[in-house]
Amino acid sequence: MPRRAGTGPRAEAGGGAMREGYGTRAPRAEEAEQVAALVHEAERSQDPTAGARTPAEFRAVWSRLDLARDARVATAPDGTLAGYAQVDVVRPGRLHADGYTRPGHLGTGIGAALIDWSGDRARRLAATAPHAGAPATLLHYVMLDGAADRMLRARDYRLVRVHQRMRRSLTGPLPAPRWPEGVTVRPCDGTPRGAAARPRLRGGGVRRPVREGVGRTFERWSADLVHERTDPALWVLAERAGRIVGVAVCDLTTVQGAPSGEVCQLAVARQARRTGLGKALLLAAFARFADRGVTTVGLDVDSESPTGAHRLYAGAQMAVTATIGQFELGLPAR
């Protein structure tokens, strides 16, 4: 069990005051299920089509954090979990913060306290080796035009990008993919060669916009996407002349109590773009999900994608269900 931190809101949240009876502490390893449920409730309250977060995802993230210092849960007067936040070093100079308040506890000061704690923790992480001595950036991703948006702007965060969450139904006939000449398709076999396909490619959409544009290593990418419930048989790999030229990394989630598909990443090698391969990969992913009896599919995309991914998805009858802002705060060198 990780070392338990103090529960005073001012000590834990950089001076942000919460309503009496509320506090913060480090999460415990055995609380992954409760935290996953809390985060899903918070996401679903803003987007009813949000996919369910799983304990497996949180265990994978926590395995690389100093859980006693890099994450916080907010507790309600009755001891239940009312909020969650974490700070993660994605790569030197690039940190990501995530924070959620459980519906029913809005207006208690949890959101402001966790944002302030995240900023303080990020500054400490950025000032420690091997990151010290260079400026850094802290990223937050929140729904636009909400309370979190306003709190970040009030703390000098600036909006730098906008992302969209998209979804479509898989009921009824689906168009068949049309593959470019010379391209063959196979599922991922779970080998290192198959898993390494995506990092060698450039571009594409991401499941959760918190990862867009961050520039992860292969080790970090695989830790984010490959965990205990991953099913590589859902992935679609496209090859030409024995080389992988495109991939759709897919997963299953739960939306509104029913199984749903997620296109976590879709990427096409630069030399294979503008050939229709991206659309073919997307349609092949739809077919994989439909074969499993799944009736909806979703993904996240940068609305200003230089490859035009958002137009590809809209053309495949995917509709926007949520708009998310990427906010950044500069951390000076220390």
C-alpha positions as CSV (number, residue, x, y, z in Angstrom):
1,M,0.0,0.0,0.0
2,P,1.4,3.4,-0.9
3,R,2.3,5.9,1.8
4,R,-0.8,7.8,2.9
5,A,-0.6,11.5,2.5
6,G,-2.2,14.2,4.6
7,T,-5.8,15.2,4.1
8,G,-5.8,19.0,4.6
9,P,-7.2,20.7,1.5
10,R,-4.8,23.7,1.8
11,A,-1.7,21.5,2.3
12,E,-2.6,19.2,-0.6
13,A,-4.1,21.6,-3.1
14,G,-1.7,24.5,-3.1
15,G,-4.0,26.8,-1.1
16,G,-7.3,26.0,-2.8
17,A,-10.0,25.8,-0.1
18,M,-12.7,23.1,-0.2
19,R,-15.9,23.0,1.7
20,E,-15.7,21.8,5.3
21,G,-15.5,18.1,5.6
22,Y,-13.8,17.5,2.3
23,G,-10.1,16.6,2.0
24,T,-7.5,15.0,-0.2
25,R,-5.0,12.2,0.1
26,A,-3.1,9.8,-2.1
27,P,-5.1,7.0,-3.7
28,R,-4.6,3.5,-2.6
29,A,-3.6,0.8,-5.1
30,E,-6.8,-1.2,-4.3
31,E,-9.0,1.8,-5.1
32,A,-8.5,1.6,-8.9
33,E,-12.1,0.3,-9.4
34,Q,-13.6,3.2,-7.3
35,V,-11.4,5.8,-9.2
36,A,-12.4,4.4,-12.6
37,A,-16.1,4.6,-11.7
38,L,-15.7,8.2,-10.4
39,V,-13.9,9.3,-13.5
40,H,-16.4,7.6,-15.8
41,E,-19.3,9.3,-13.9
42,A,-17.6,12.7,-14.3
43,E,-17.0,12.2,-18.1
44,R,-20.4,10.8,-18.7
45,S,-22.1,13.8,-17.0
46,Q,-20.6,16.0,-19.7
47,D,-20.8,13.5,-22.6
48,P,-23.4,10.7,-22.2
49,T,-21.6,8.7,-24.9
50,A,-18.3,8.7,-23.1
51,G,-16.7,5.2,-22.9
52,A,-16.3,3.6,-19.5
53,R,-12.9,3.9,-17.9
54,T,-11.6,0.6,-16.5
55,P,-9.5,-0.3,-13.4
56,A,-7.0,-1.9,-15.8
57,E,-6.3,1.5,-17.4
58,F,-5.7,3.1,-14.0
59,R,-3.5,0.3,-12.8
60,A,-1.4,0.7,-15.9
61,V,-0.9,4.4,-15.3
62,W,-0.3,4.1,-11.6
63,S,2.4,1.5,-12.2
64,R,4.6,4.3,-13.6
65,L,3.7,7.0,-11.1
66,D,4.9,7.7,-7.6
67,L,1.3,7.1,-6.4
68,A,1.9,8.7,-3.0
69,R,3.0,12.0,-4.7
70,D,1.7,12.1,-8.3
71,A,-2.0,11.5,-7.7
72,R,-4.8,12.6,-5.3
73,V,-8.3,11.6,-4.5
74,A,-10.7,14.1,-2.9
75,T,-12.9,12.6,-0.2
76,A,-16.4,13.7,0.9
77,P,-17.5,14.1,4.5
78,D,-18.8,10.5,4.4
79,G,-15.4,9.2,3.3
80,T,-16.5,8.3,-0.3
81,L,-14.4,9.5,-3.2
82,A,-15.5,12.8,-4.7
83,G,-12.7,13.7,-7.0
84,Y,-9.4,12.6,-8.6
85,A,-6.3,14.1,-10.1
86,Q,-2.9,13.0,-11.4
87,V,0.2,14.5,-12.9
88,D,2.3,12.5,-15.3
89,V,5.7,13.3,-17.0
90,V,5.1,12.3,-20.6
91,R,8.6,13.2,-21.7
92,P,11.2,15.8,-20.5
93,G,9.6,19.2,-20.6
94,R,6.1,17.9,-21.2
95,L,3.8,17.1,-18.3
96,H,0.1,16.2,-18.3
97,A,-2.5,16.8,-15.6
98,D,-5.9,15.1,-15.4
99,G,-8.6,16.1,-12.9
100,Y,-12.3,15.1,-12.2
101,T,-15.1,16.0,-9.8
102,R,-17.8,13.5,-9.2
103,P,-21.3,14.8,-10.1
104,G,-23.1,15.7,-6.9
105,H,-20.0,17.3,-5.5
106,L,-19.7,20.3,-7.9
107,G,-19.4,23.6,-6.2
108,T,-17.5,22.3,-3.2
109,G,-14.1,23.6,-4.3
110,I,-12.8,20.2,-5.4
111,G,-12.0,21.3,-8.9
112,A,-10.1,24.4,-8.0
113,A,-8.2,22.6,-5.3
114,L,-7.1,19.8,-7.6
115,I,-6.1,22.2,-10.4
116,D,-3.9,24.1,-7.9
117,W,-2.4,20.8,-6.5
118,S,-1.7,19.7,-10.1
119,G,0.2,22.9,-10.9
120,D,2.2,22.7,-7.7
121,R,3.1,19.0,-8.3
122,A,4.0,19.7,-11.9
123,R,6.4,22.5,-10.8
124,R,8.1,20.2,-8.4
125,L,8.4,17.4,-11.0
126,A,9.8,19.9,-13.6
127,A,12.4,21.1,-11.1
128,T,13.8,17.6,-10.4
129,A,16.4,15.7,-12.4
130,P,16.5,14.9,-15.3
131,H,14.0,17.7,-16.1
132,A,15.6,20.5,-14.0
133,G,17.2,23.5,-15.7
134,A,14.9,23.8,-18.7
135,P,11.4,25.3,-19.2
136,A,8.5,22.9,-19.2
137,T,4.8,22.8,-20.2
138,L,1.8,21.5,-18.3
139,L,-1.2,20.3,-20.3
140,H,-4.8,20.0,-19.2
141,Y,-7.7,18.7,-21.3
142,V,-11.2,19.8,-20.3
143,M,-14.6,20.3,-21.9
144,L,-14.9,23.8,-23.4
145,D,-17.2,26.4,-21.9
146,G,-17.5,24.8,-18.6
147,A,-16.3,25.4,-15.0
148,A,-12.9,23.8,-15.6
149,D,-12.4,25.9,-18.7
150,R,-13.0,29.1,-16.7
151,M,-10.7,27.9,-13.8
152,L,-7.8,27.2,-16.1
153,R,-8.1,30.5,-17.9
154,A,-8.2,32.3,-14.5
155,R,-4.8,30.6,-13.7
156,D,-3.1,31.8,-16.9
157,Y,-3.5,28.6,-18.9
158,R,-4.0,29.2,-22.6
159,L,-6.1,27.3,-25.1
160,V,-3.8,25.9,-27.8
161,R,-5.9,23.3,-29.6
162,V,-9.4,21.9,-29.9
163,H,-10.3,18.2,-30.0
164,Q,-13.5,16.4,-30.9
165,R,-15.0,13.2,-29.6
166,M,-16.9,11.5,-32.4
167,R,-19.3,8.5,-32.5
168,R,-21.5,6.6,-35.0
169,S,-23.9,3.7,-35.0
170,L,-22.9,0.3,-36.6
171,T,-26.4,-0.9,-37.1
172,G,-27.5,-1.6,-40.7
173,P,-25.4,-2.2,-43.7
174,L,-21.8,-1.0,-43.6
175,P,-19.7,-0.1,-46.7
176,A,-16.9,-2.5,-47.5
177,P,-13.4,-1.2,-47.4
178,R,-11.6,-0.7,-50.8
179,W,-7.9,-1.3,-50.4
180,P,-5.3,0.4,-52.5
181,E,-3.5,-1.7,-55.0
182,G,-0.8,-3.9,-53.5
183,V,-2.1,-3.6,-49.9
184,T,-2.8,-6.7,-47.9
185,V,-4.5,-6.8,-44.5
186,R,-3.9,-8.9,-41.4
187,P,-4.8,-8.8,-37.7
188,C,-2.2,-8.0,-35.1
189,D,-0.7,-11.3,-33.9
190,G,0.4,-9.9,-30.5
191,T,4.1,-10.1,-31.4
192,P,6.5,-7.2,-30.7
193,R,6.6,-6.6,-34.5
194,G,2.9,-6.2,-34.6
195,A,2.8,-4.0,-31.5
196,A,5.6,-1.7,-32.8
197,A,3.7,-0.9,-36.0
198,R,2.1,2.3,-34.8
199,P,5.2,4.2,-33.6
200,R,6.9,3.8,-37.0
201,L,4.0,5.7,-38.6
202,R,3.1,9.4,-38.4
203,G,-0.2,11.1,-37.8
204,G,-3.7,9.8,-37.1
205,G,-6.3,10.3,-34.4
206,V,-6.1,9.2,-30.8
207,R,-8.6,7.6,-28.5
208,R,-8.4,10.3,-25.7
209,P,-7.2,13.7,-26.7
210,V,-4.9,13.9,-23.7
211,R,-2.3,12.1,-25.8
212,E,-2.6,14.2,-29.0
213,G,0.7,15.8,-30.0
214,V,2.6,14.8,-27.0
215,G,5.3,12.8,-28.8
216,R,5.6,9.6,-26.8
217,T,8.3,7.0,-27.0
218,F,7.3,3.5,-28.0
219,E,7.6,2.3,-24.4
220,R,5.2,5.1,-23.3
221,W,2.8,4.5,-26.2
222,S,2.6,0.8,-25.4
223,A,2.1,1.4,-21.7
224,D,-0.8,3.8,-22.5
225,L,-2.6,1.5,-25.0
226,V,-1.5,-2.1,-24.2
227,H,-2.8,-3.3,-20.9
228,E,-4.4,-6.4,-19.4
229,R,-7.7,-6.2,-21.3
230,T,-6.2,-5.3,-24.7
231,D,-7.3,-7.5,-27.6
232,P,-4.8,-7.2,-30.5
233,A,-7.1,-9.3,-32.7
234,L,-9.2,-6.2,-33.1
235,W,-6.3,-4.3,-34.6
236,V,-6.1,-3.9,-38.4
237,L,-2.6,-3.9,-40.0
238,A,-2.1,-2.9,-43.6
239,E,1.0,-4.1,-45.5
240,R,2.6,-3.4,-48.9
241,A,5.7,-5.1,-50.1
242,G,6.2,-6.7,-46.7
243,R,6.2,-3.3,-44.9
244,I,3.4,-2.0,-42.6
245,V,1.9,1.1,-44.1
246,G,-1.2,1.6,-42.0
247,V,-2.8,0.5,-38.7
248,A,-6.0,0.9,-36.8
249,V,-5.5,0.2,-33.1
250,C,-8.9,-0.8,-31.8
251,D,-10.3,-1.7,-28.4
252,L,-13.6,-2.4,-26.7
253,T,-15.3,-0.3,-24.1
254,T,-18.7,0.2,-22.6
255,V,-21.0,3.1,-23.5
256,Q,-24.4,3.6,-21.7
257,G,-24.2,0.1,-20.4
258,A,-23.6,-1.6,-23.8
259,P,-20.4,-2.8,-25.5
260,S,-18.9,-0.2,-27.9
261,G,-15.9,0.0,-30.1
262,E,-13.1,2.5,-29.9
263,V,-10.7,3.3,-32.7
264,C,-7.8,4.3,-30.4
265,Q,-5.4,5.3,-33.1
266,L,-5.5,5.3,-36.9
267,A,-2.3,6.0,-38.7
268,V,-1.0,5.8,-42.3
269,A,2.6,6.0,-43.4
270,R,3.4,9.2,-45.2
271,Q,4.1,7.5,-48.5
272,A,0.7,5.8,-48.4
273,R,-1.4,8.8,-47.8
274,R,-4.1,10.1,-50.2
275,T,-4.6,6.6,-51.5
276,G,-7.8,5.8,-49.6
277,L,-5.9,3.7,-47.1
278,G,-7.1,5.6,-44.1
279,K,-10.8,5.3,-45.0
280,A,-10.3,1.6,-45.8
281,L,-8.7,1.0,-42.3
282,L,-11.5,2.8,-40.7
283,L,-14.2,0.8,-42.5
284,A,-12.3,-2.4,-41.7
285,A,-12.3,-1.5,-38.0
286,F,-16.1,-0.9,-38.2
287,A,-16.5,-4.4,-39.7
288,R,-14.3,-5.9,-36.9
289,F,-16.5,-4.4,-34.3
290,A,-19.8,-5.3,-36.1
291,D,-18.6,-8.9,-36.2
292,R,-18.3,-8.9,-32.4
293,G,-21.9,-7.7,-32.2
294,V,-20.9,-4.1,-31.2
295,T,-23.5,-1.5,-32.3
296,T,-21.5,1.8,-31.8
297,V,-18.0,3.0,-32.3
298,G,-16.2,6.2,-31.2
299,L,-12.8,8.0,-31.4
300,D,-11.2,11.3,-30.6
301,V,-9.5,13.6,-33.1
302,D,-7.7,16.9,-33.4
303,S,-10.2,19.2,-35.0
304,E,-7.3,21.0,-36.7
305,S,-5.6,17.8,-37.9
306,P,-3.1,18.6,-40.6
307,T,-3.9,15.3,-42.3
308,G,-7.6,16.0,-42.4
309,A,-8.5,13.1,-40.2
310,H,-11.6,14.9,-38.8
311,R,-13.0,15.2,-42.4
312,L,-12.3,11.5,-43.0
313,Y,-14.3,10.6,-39.9
314,A,-17.2,13.0,-40.7
315,G,-17.4,11.4,-44.1
316,A,-17.7,8.0,-42.5
317,Q,-20.9,9.3,-40.8
318,M,-19.3,10.0,-37.4
319,A,-20.9,12.8,-35.4
320,V,-19.3,15.1,-32.8
321,T,-20.5,14.4,-29.3
322,A,-18.1,16.6,-27.3
323,T,-15.6,19.4,-27.8
324,I,-12.4,19.4,-25.7
325,G,-9.8,22.1,-25.2
326,Q,-6.1,21.5,-24.8
327,F,-4.9,24.1,-22.3
328,E,-1.2,24.7,-21.6
329,L,0.7,26.5,-18.8
330,G,4.4,27.4,-19.2
331,L,6.6,26.3,-16.2
332,P,9.7,28.4,-16.0
333,A,13.2,26.8,-15.8
334,R,14.3,26.2,-12.2
